[in-house]
């Protein structure tokens, strides 16, 4: 015997699923943003200027999210997974800038 999935049973299932999602606790800290946008502002194209800008943007973004203390407590073990799967230079934006990774490690 086969069970026919009707429009009514679909709507009932969808409504129950939506209600269950609404009851789930979300780990959102009140007053803290979930997204931060830092603006690139260095017109220079020297390697040192790009490096300094990457560090500044990383620090500014973490501060805007509430600081690293919001995410990492003293004694925590932290795993940072950069996107390094391509044979490209950081300027090509295919991989995570190594200065961003180094800054995140330093902040942790």
N, C-alpha and C positions, 0 to 999 in steps of 0.2 A: 504494500500500500504506500503510495507517495503522498507527501504533504505538499499541498499547493500553497505557495507563498503569495498571498493576496496583497492588494494595496493597503487594506486595513491592517494586516499583520506587520507590514513594513512600517507604516506610520506609528503603530504601537511600539515596535522595537526601537525606532528612531527616537520617539519621545522618551522612552525609558533610558536610553543611552545618553540623551541630552540631559535629562534630570540627574543621572548618575555623575556626569561630568560637572554639573553645577554644584554637587555636594562634595566633590573632591577638594581636599585642602591644597591651596597653592602656596608655595613658599615665597611669597612676595613681602618684602619689607616695606612697610608703609613709609611714604615720603622719599623713597629711593628710586631713581629711574632704572629701567631695565635696559635702556639703550643710551649710548652717548655718542655724539658725533664731534670729532675734532677736525678742525679745518687746516688743511695744508696751506702754509703761507710763505714758504721760502722760494723766492724766484731764482736763487742760485742753483747751479747744476753741478757744483763741485762735490766730490765724494764726501768731504767733511760736512758740508752744509746739509746734504741729504741725510747723513748719519745723525746729525744733531736734530734735524726735523723729525726723523723717525722716533728718536728717544723722546722728544718733547710731546709728540702726538700720543705716544703710548702712555706717558705719565699723565697727561691731561685727560685722556679717556678714562683711565682707572680712577683718577680723582673725581671726575664727573659722575662715576657710578657709585661713589661713596667710599672710595679708597680700598686698598688691598685688604685692609682689616675686615671689610665686609665679607670677603670671600675666604680668607685664609686666617686661621687662628695660629697662635704660637704653638709650635710642635707638630703641626699638620704635615703630612707628606703630600707633596704637590707633583702632579704629572703634567708637563706642558708638552702638547703634541703639535709641533709646527707642521705646516704643509711644505714638505721638502721632497716631493716625489717627482720633480721635473729637473732636467738639466738646463736650467735657465738662471740668469743673473737676477738679483733682487730688483734692479731697475725695470725688468720686464714684467714684474708683478705676477709671476706664475708661482712663486714660492714665498713663504713668509720671510720678511726681511730679517736677517740675523740680528740686527740691532734691536728690533722689536722683541725677539726671543730673549736676548741678553737682558734687556730692560725688565721684562716680566720676571725673569729669574731673580734679578737683583731686588725687585719690589717684593717678591715672595719671601 
